[in-house]
Amino acid sequence: MSSRHKKFRPYIRRRHASDRSDDFHTALRLSIFDEAGWGGWVLVQHGVRGKVIAVERSRDEVVGSVVSSGESFREWALRVQGFGEMKF
């Protein structure tokens, strides 16, 4: 269980064999990484178990695939966390 202040905040970690994704493109990349025997890094969110947002070969590639230039990963992650906490 993640603490309240981290809930829904994205973070980067090593890929696990049990990682899955609802997005077709990301699921396909995960299966390619499995077939090729690559380790890789994934972007996931606190409070959401086993659902991968992005997968790449290195941490820098993960950051580059989701964060626009001129913004740090931390700023981006805090902004995305705010969307998860919104009540509709």
Residue, then its C-alpha position, 0 to 999 in steps of 0.5 A: m500500500s502506498s502512502r497518500h502523498k505518493k498515490f498515483r505519482p508516476y515513477i520509473r523502475r526495472r521491468h518485472a516479468s509480471d508487468r502488464s499493460d492495457d494499451f496495445h502498443t505498450a503490451l506489444r513492446l513488453s512482449i518484444f522485450d520478453e522475446a528478446g530477453w531484454g531487461g528494460w525500464v518501465l513507467v508505472q504509478h503508485g497505487v496501480r499494481g502491475k499496469v505499465i504506462a511506458v517501457e524503454r531500454s533505459r531510464d533516460e529513454v523513458v523520461g524522454s518518451v513522456v516528458s517534454s523539453g524544458e520540464s523535469f521528470r519530477e515536475w511532470a510526475l507531480r502534474v500527472q499525480g494531480f490528475g489522478e487525485m481529481k474527483f469527477 
